[in-house]
Amino acid sequence: MSHIPTDLRFAETHEWARQEADGTVTVGISDHAQRALGDVVFVELPKVGSTLAAGEPAGVVESVKAASDIYAPVGGKVTAVNEELSDSAELLNEEPYESWIFKVKPTNKTDIAQLLDAAGYRKAIGE
């Protein structure tokens, strides 16, 4: 059974979202996702300043097994990307809930409420 932090919200596409005090939303991939992918070798980050719709592909995570799109769990403008992943993509395997991928200033503040809570996500992944 994987560790699923209760302070995060989850998309059914396995991204996590954390509401920050400054109103931005930090996004990463879940422990379940990184285990399914295997060893992550490359992360294609979204461009800072780009605007994403909720559910829209925002980047790509490539592993030794497969490449998988990262979807924006909430719509908004990308305010930051985790450049550390460009050189150390394996951080997504080692610390999936500490290693964020990008931050968004949400267009609609209620988008995050539409995402699954930890219990809902655990149920969605069959745990």
GUSE-386206 format. One record per residue: residue number from 1; residue in one letter; x, y, z of N, C-alpha, C in turn. Coordinates in steps of 0.1 Angstrom, whole numbers, plus 2048, in hexadecimal, padded with zeros to 3 digits. Layout:
# residues N
+-----+------+------+------+------+-------+-------+-------+------+------+------+
! pos ! code ! n.c1 ! n.c2 ! n.c3 ! ca.c1 ! ca.c2 ! ca.c3 ! c.c1 ! c.c2 ! c.c3 !
+-----+------+------+------+------+-------+-------+-------+------+------+------+
! NUM !    A !    X !    Y !    Z !     X !     Y !     Z !    X !    Y !    Z !
...
+-----+------+------+------+------+-------+-------+-------+------+------+------+
This chain:
# residues 127
+-----+------+------+------+------+-------+-------+-------+------+------+------+
! pos ! code ! n.c1 ! n.c2 ! n.c3 ! ca.c1 ! ca.c2 ! ca.c3 ! c.c1 ! c.c2 ! c.c3 !
+-----+------+------+------+------+-------+-------+-------+------+------+------+
!   1 !    M !  808 !  7F4 !  800 !   800 !   800 !   800 !  809 !  80C !  800 !
!   2 !    S !  806 !  815 !  7F7 !   80F !   821 !   7F6 !  80B !  82C !  800 !
!   3 !    H !  815 !  834 !  803 !   813 !   840 !   80B !  80B !  84B !  803 !
!   4 !    I !  800 !  850 !  808 !   7F9 !   85A !   801 !  7F6 !  865 !  80B !
!   5 !    P !  7FD !  870 !  80A !   7FC !   87C !   814 !  7ED !  881 !  814 !
!   6 !    T !  7E8 !  883 !  81F !   7DA !   888 !   820 !  7D9 !  897 !  81E !
!   7 !    D !  7E4 !  89E !  81D !   7E3 !   8AD !   81B !  7E3 !  8B0 !  80C !
!   8 !    L !  7E3 !  8A6 !  803 !   7E4 !   8A8 !   7F5 !  7D7 !  8A4 !  7EE !
!   9 !    R !  7D4 !  8A9 !  7E2 !   7C9 !   8A5 !   7DA !  7CF !  89E !  7CE !
!  10 !    F !  7C7 !  895 !  7C8 !   7CC !   88D !   7BD !  7C3 !  88D !  7B1 !
!  11 !    A !  7CA !  88D !  7A5 !   7C3 !   88B !   798 !  7C2 !  87C !  795 !
!  12 !    E !  7B8 !  877 !  78E !   7B7 !   869 !   78B !  7C3 !  865 !  781 !
!  13 !    T !  7CA !  86F !  77C !   7D5 !   86D !   773 !  7E2 !  86C !  77B !
!  14 !    H !  7E1 !  86B !  789 !   7EC !   869 !   792 !  7F5 !  875 !  795 !
!  15 !    E !  7F0 !  881 !  792 !   7F8 !   88D !   797 !  7F3 !  891 !  7A5 !
!  16 !    W !  7FB !  896 !  7AD !   7F7 !   89B !   7BA !  7F7 !  8AB !  7B9 !
!  17 !    A !  7EF !  8B1 !  7C1 !   7EE !   8C0 !   7C1 !  7EE !  8C4 !  7D0 !
!  18 !    R !  7F6 !  8CE !  7D3 !   7F6 !   8D4 !   7E0 !  7F3 !  8E3 !  7E0 !
!  19 !    Q !  7E9 !  8E7 !  7E7 !   7E6 !   8F6 !   7E7 !  7F0 !  8FC !  7F0 !
!  20 !    E !  7F7 !  907 !  7EB !   801 !   90E !   7F3 !  7FB !  91B !  7FA !
!  21 !    A !  801 !  920 !  804 !   7FC !   92C !   80B !  7FB !  938 !  801 !
!  22 !    D !  804 !  938 !  7F7 !   803 !   944 !   7EE !  7F9 !  943 !  7E3 !
!  23 !    G !  7F1 !  938 !  7E4 !   7E6 !   936 !   7DA !  7EA !  92D !  7CE !
!  24 !    T !  7F7 !  92A !  7CC !   7FB !   922 !   7C1 !  7F9 !  913 !  7C5 !
!  25 !    V !  7F9 !  90B !  7BB !   7F7 !   8FC !   7BD !  804 !  8F6 !  7B8 !
!  26 !    T !  80A !  8ED !  7C0 !   816 !   8E6 !   7BD !  812 !  8D8 !  7B8 !
!  27 !    V !  818 !  8D3 !  7AD !   814 !   8C7 !   7A7 !  820 !  8BD !  7A5 !
!  28 !    G !  81D !  8B0 !  7A8 !   827 !   8A6 !   7A6 !  820 !  899 !  7A2 !
!  29 !    I !  827 !  88E !  7A2 !   820 !   881 !   79F !  820 !  879 !  7AC !
!  30 !    S !  816 !  870 !  7AC !   814 !   868 !   7B9 !  81E !  85D !  7B9 !
!  31 !    D !  820 !  857 !  7C5 !   828 !   84B !   7C8 !  823 !  840 !  7BF !
!  32 !    H !  816 !  83E !  7BE !   811 !   834 !   7B5 !  815 !  835 !  7A7 !
!  33 !    A !  815 !  842 !  7A2 !   819 !   845 !   794 !  828 !  841 !  792 !
!  34 !    Q !  831 !  846 !  79B !   83F !   844 !   799 !  842 !  835 !  79A !
!  35 !    R !  83B !  82D !  7A3 !   83D !   81F !   7A3 !  839 !  818 !  796 !
!  36 !    A !  82E !  81D !  790 !   829 !   817 !   784 !  833 !  81A !  778 !
!  37 !    L !  839 !  826 !  779 !   842 !   82A !   76E !  84F !  823 !  76F !
!  38 !    G !  854 !  820 !  77B !   862 !   81B !   77D !  86C !  826 !  77D !
!  39 !    D !  878 !  823 !  77A !   883 !   82D !   77C !  881 !  839 !  772 !
!  40 !    V !  87E !  845 !  778 !   87C !   851 !   770 !  88A !  856 !  76B !
!  41 !    V !  88B !  858 !  75E !   898 !   85D !   758 !  897 !  86B !  753 !
!  42 !    F !  88B !  870 !  750 !   88A !   87D !   74A !  87D !  883 !  74D !
!  43 !    V !  87D !  891 !  74F !   870 !   898 !   752 !  870 !  8A4 !  748 !
!  44 !    E !  865 !  8A4 !  740 !   863 !   8B0 !   737 !  85A !  8B9 !  73F !
!  45 !    L !  85F !  8C5 !  743 !   858 !   8CF !   74B !  850 !  8D8 !  743 !
!  46 !    P !  844 !  8DD !  748 !   83D !   8E7 !   741 !  845 !  8F4 !  741 !
!  47 !    K !  841 !  8FD !  738 !   848 !   90A !   737 !  842 !  914 !  742 !
!  48 !    V !  84B !  91B !  749 !   846 !   925 !   752 !  83F !  930 !  74A !
!  49 !    G !  833 !  934 !  74F !   82C !   93E !   748 !  821 !  938 !  73F !
!  50 !    S !  822 !  92B !  73C !   817 !   925 !   734 !  80B !  923 !  73C !
!  51 !    T !  7FF !  923 !  735 !   7F3 !   921 !   73B !  7ED !  913 !  738 !
!  52 !    L !  7E9 !  90C !  742 !   7E4 !   8FE !   740 !  7D6 !  8FD !  744 !
!  53 !    A !  7CE !  8F5 !  73D !   7C1 !   8F2 !   741 !  7C1 !  8E6 !  74A !
!  54 !    A !  7B8 !  8E4 !  754 !   7B7 !   8D8 !   75C !  7B6 !  8CC !  753 !
!  55 !    G !  7BE !  8C2 !  755 !   7BD !   8B6 !   74D !  7C6 !  8B6 !  741 !
!  56 !    E !  7CC !  8C1 !  73E !   7D4 !   8C3 !   732 !  7E2 !  8BE !  735 !
!  57 !    P !  7E9 !  8B7 !  72B !   7F7 !   8B3 !   72D !  800 !  8BF !  730 !
!  58 !    A !  808 !  8BD !  73A !   811 !   8C8 !   73E !  81F !  8C5 !  73C !
!  59 !    G !  822 !  8B8 !  73A !   830 !   8B4 !   739 !  830 !  8A5 !  737 !
!  60 !    V !  83C !  89F !  738 !   83E !   890 !   736 !  848 !  88B !  740 !
!  61 !    V !  845 !  880 !  746 !   84F !   878 !   74E !  853 !  86C !  746 !
!  62 !    E !  860 !  86A !  744 !   864 !   85E !   73D !  86C !  855 !  747 !
!  63 !    S !  869 !  849 !  746 !   870 !   83F !   74F !  876 !  835 !  745 !
!  64 !    V !  87D !  82B !  74B !   883 !   821 !   743 !  879 !  818 !  73D !
!  65 !    K !  86C !  818 !  742 !   861 !   810 !   73C !  859 !  817 !  732 !
!  66 !    A !  856 !  824 !  735 !   84C !   82B !   72D !  84D !  83A !  72E !
!  67 !    A !  846 !  841 !  726 !   845 !   850 !   727 !  836 !  852 !  72B !
!  68 !    S !  834 !  85B !  734 !   826 !   85E !   738 !  824 !  86D !  739 !
!  69 !    D !  819 !  872 !  734 !   815 !   880 !   736 !  813 !  883 !  744 !
!  70 !    I !  816 !  890 !  748 !   812 !   896 !   754 !  807 !  89F !  751 !
!  71 !    Y !  7FC !  89E !  758 !   7F0 !   8A7 !   755 !  7EF !  8B1 !  760 !
!  72 !    A !  7EA !  8BD !  75C !   7E8 !   8C8 !   766 !  7DB !  8C4 !  76E !
!  73 !    P !  7DD !  8C2 !  77B !   7D1 !   8BF !   783 !  7C7 !  8CB !  785 !
!  74 !    V !  7CD !  8D7 !  784 !   7C5 !   8E3 !   784 !  7C9 !  8EC !  779 !
!  75 !    G !  7C0 !  8F4 !  774 !   7C4 !   8FD !   769 !  7CB !  90A !  76F !
!  76 !    G !  7D3 !  910 !  767 !   7D9 !   91C !   76B !  7E7 !  91F !  764 !
!  77 !    K !  7ED !  929 !  769 !   7FA !   92D !   763 !  806 !  927 !  76B !
!  78 !    V !  80F !  921 !  764 !   81B !   91B !   76A !  824 !  926 !  76F !
!  79 !    T !  827 !  926 !  77C !   82F !   930 !   783 !  83D !  92B !  786 !
!  80 !    A !  83F !  91E !  786 !   84C !   919 !   789 !  84D !  90A !  785 !
!  81 !    V !  859 !  906 !  782 !   85C !   8F8 !   77F !  868 !  8F3 !  787 !
!  82 !    N !  868 !  8E7 !  78A !   873 !   8E1 !   792 !  87F !  8DE !  789 !
!  83 !    E !  888 !  8E7 !  787 !   893 !   8E5 !   77E !  89C !  8DA !  783 !
!  84 !    E !  89C !  8D7 !  790 !   8A5 !   8CC !   796 !  8A2 !  8BF !  78F !
!  85 !    L !  895 !  8BD !  78A !   892 !   8B1 !   784 !  898 !  8AF !  776 !
!  86 !    S !  89D !  8BA !  770 !   8A4 !   8B9 !   763 !  8B1 !  8B1 !  764 !
!  87 !    D !  8B7 !  8B2 !  770 !   8C4 !   8AA !   772 !  8C2 !  89E !  77B !
!  88 !    S !  8B7 !  89E !  782 !   8B4 !   893 !   78C !  8A6 !  88E !  78C !
!  89 !    A !  8A2 !  889 !  780 !   894 !   884 !   77F !  891 !  879 !  789 !
!  90 !    E !  89B !  872 !  78D !   898 !   867 !   797 !  892 !  86C !  7A4 !
!  91 !    L !  893 !  879 !  7A7 !   88D !   87E !   7B3 !  87E !  87A !  7B4 !
!  92 !    L !  878 !  879 !  7A8 !   869 !   876 !   7A8 !  867 !  868 !  7AD !
!  93 !    N !  871 !  85F !  7AB !   870 !   851 !   7B1 !  873 !  852 !  7C0 !
!  94 !    E !  87E !  859 !  7C3 !   883 !   859 !   7D1 !  879 !  860 !  7DB !
!  95 !    E !  874 !  86C !  7D7 !   86C !   874 !   7E0 !  860 !  87A !  7D8 !
!  96 !    P !  856 !  871 !  7D4 !   84B !   876 !   7CB !  843 !  881 !  7D1 !
!  97 !    Y !  842 !  882 !  7DE !   83A !   88D !   7E4 !  841 !  899 !  7E8 !
!  98 !    E !  84F !  898 !  7E8 !   857 !   8A4 !   7EA !  85C !  8AA !  7DD !
!  99 !    S !  85D !  8A2 !  7D3 !   862 !   8A6 !   7C6 !  856 !  8AB !  7BD !
! 100 !    W !  854 !  8B8 !  7BD !   84A !   8BE !   7B5 !  84E !  8BF !  7A7 !
! 101 !    I !  845 !  8C1 !  79D !   849 !   8C3 !   78F !  846 !  8D1 !  78B !
! 102 !    F !  83B !  8D7 !  78E !   838 !   8E5 !   78A !  82E !  8EB !  794 !
! 103 !    K !  82D !  8F8 !  794 !   824 !   900 !   79C !  81B !  908 !  792 !
! 104 !    V !  80E !  909 !  796 !   804 !   910 !   78E !  7FD !  91A !  797 !
! 105 !    K !  7FA !  926 !  791 !   7F1 !   92F !   797 !  7E4 !  92C !  791 !
! 106 !    P !  7DA !  926 !  799 !   7CE !   921 !   793 !  7C5 !  92C !  78E !
! 107 !    T !  7BF !  929 !  782 !   7B5 !   932 !   77C !  7A8 !  932 !  785 !
! 108 !    N !  7A5 !  926 !  789 !   798 !   924 !   791 !  79C !  91E !  79E !
! 109 !    K !  79B !  925 !  7A9 !   79F !   920 !   7B6 !  797 !  914 !  7BB !
! 110 !    T !  78C !  911 !  7B5 !   785 !   905 !   7B9 !  789 !  8F8 !  7B2 !
! 111 !    D !  792 !  8F9 !  7A8 !   796 !   8ED !   7A0 !  79C !  8E3 !  7AA !
! 112 !    I !  7A4 !  8E7 !  7B3 !   7AB !   8DD !   7BC !  7A0 !  8D5 !  7C4 !
! 113 !    A !  795 !  8DB !  7C7 !   78B !   8D4 !   7CF !  784 !  8C9 !  7C7 !
! 114 !    Q !  786 !  8C9 !  7BA !   780 !   8BF !   7B1 !  789 !  8B2 !  7B1 !
! 115 !    L !  795 !  8B3 !  7B6 !   79E !   8A8 !   7B6 !  79B !  89E !  7C1 !
! 116 !    L !  7A0 !  892 !  7C0 !   79E !   888 !   7CB !  7A6 !  88B !  7D7 !
! 117 !    D !  7A0 !  888 !  7E3 !   7A8 !   889 !   7EF !  7AF !  87C !  7F0 !
! 118 !    A !  7B8 !  87A !  7FB !   7C0 !   86E !   7FC !  7B8 !  861 !  7FC !
! 119 !    A !  7AD !  861 !  803 !   7A4 !   855 !   804 !  79E !  852 !  7F6 !
! 120 !    G !  79A !  85C !  7EF !   794 !   85A !   7E2 !  79F !  855 !  7D8 !
! 121 !    Y !  7AB !  85A !  7D9 !   7B6 !   856 !   7D0 !  7BA !  847 !  7D3 !
! 122 !    R !  7BA !  844 !  7E0 !   7BE !   836 !   7E4 !  7B3 !  82D !  7DE !
! 123 !    K !  7A7 !  831 !  7DE !   79C !   828 !   7D8 !  79E !  827 !  7C9 !
! 124 !    A !  7A1 !  833 !  7C3 !   7A3 !   833 !   7B4 !  7AE !  82A !  7AF !
! 125 !    I !  7B9 !  829 !  7B8 !   7C4 !   820 !   7B3 !  7C2 !  812 !  7B9 !
! 126 !    G !  7B7 !  80F !  7C0 !   7B4 !   802 !   7C4 !  7BC !  7FD !  7D0 !
! 127 !    E !  7BF !  807 !  7D9 !   7C6 !   803 !   7E6 !  7BD !  804 !  7F2 !
+-----+------+------+------+------+-------+-------+-------+------+------+------+
